[in-house]
Amino acid sequence: MKLVAILSRRRKLSEKNVAATPPTWGVYVLYGTQGSPAYVGRGRSLRARLAEQLSTGRIPAATFAYVETKTDAEASKLERELVERLLPRFNVHTAA
């Protein structure tokens, strides 16, 4: 499945939806209330990482999408690519 199709399956950022997220390696995108990407992150457990984001509320997000990966290296590479492509507001952007 194409990455664009996966990331278009956004879910409301809620305890119920976060609890339904798999506890696997992956990358997630938090979207703000206007629908623009706010933050791209990765975690060993998507569920735990998203639960942490939800509980702290540091990044104002309304929805999220995620992509499961098999390894941290794969997640790290994808995270970098998505930050460069989406230019989320709360990530640090580096010049290419």
N, C-alpha and C positions, 0 to 999 in steps of 0.2 A: 504494500500500500504506500502511496506517495506521502511524503512528509506533510505537504500542504493539506491533504485530506485528513490526516491524523490531527493536525493542529487546528483544523476548522471544527472539530468536535469539542466545543467548549462546554464546560459544566459550571454551574453556579458554585462559587467558593463558599461551601457550607460544610458543617461537620459531617452530615450524611454523605455528601459526595466525596469528601476527603477520606472518610472511612472505607469507601468502596474502591479507593485507589489501591493498586497492587503494592506490596512491600518489596519492590524490586528496584534495581538500578534504573535510573532514567533521568530525563530532562523534562522540566516543566516550564510553562510560560504563564505568567500572571498577567491578566488584562485589566485595565482600569475601567471605570464606569462608562467612559466614552468608547470603549472597545479597542483602544490602542495598547500595544504591548507595554507593560510597566516594568517587568522583571523576568529574566531568564535565569534559571538555576538548575542544579543537578543534585542528586542525592542517592545514597546507597539504598534507602527505602523511600520511594516517592511518597508513600503514605505518611511516614514520620516527618519528612521534610515539609510537606504541605500542611500538616497539622501544626508544625512549629510556626510556619508563616501565618496561618490563620489565627493562632493564639496570640502572637505578638502584635499583629496589626500594623507593623511598621511600614508596609507597602500597601497603599490603598488599591485594593483589587476587588473586582466583582466576579470575574470568571477565571477559569484556568483550563489549560490543555496540557497533555503530557505525552511523552514517547518513552516506552520502555527500551532499555538497552541491556546488553549482556555483561558489559564490563565498565569499570570506571573510566578506562581509556576511551572507550567508545562514547560514553556520556560526556566526557570532557571535550572531545573533538566536536560533538554535536552542539554542546553548549556554546563553544566559541563561534561556530558557524552561525547559530541562531542570533547571538548577540550582534555579530557583524551584519547580518541580513535584516533583522527586525529593529535594531537600534532602540532597545527599551530604555525608558526614562531613568530607571534606578540602577542600571548596570554601568560600569566603567567602560568606555569605548576607547580602543587604542587605534592609532593610525596604522594602516596596512603597509 
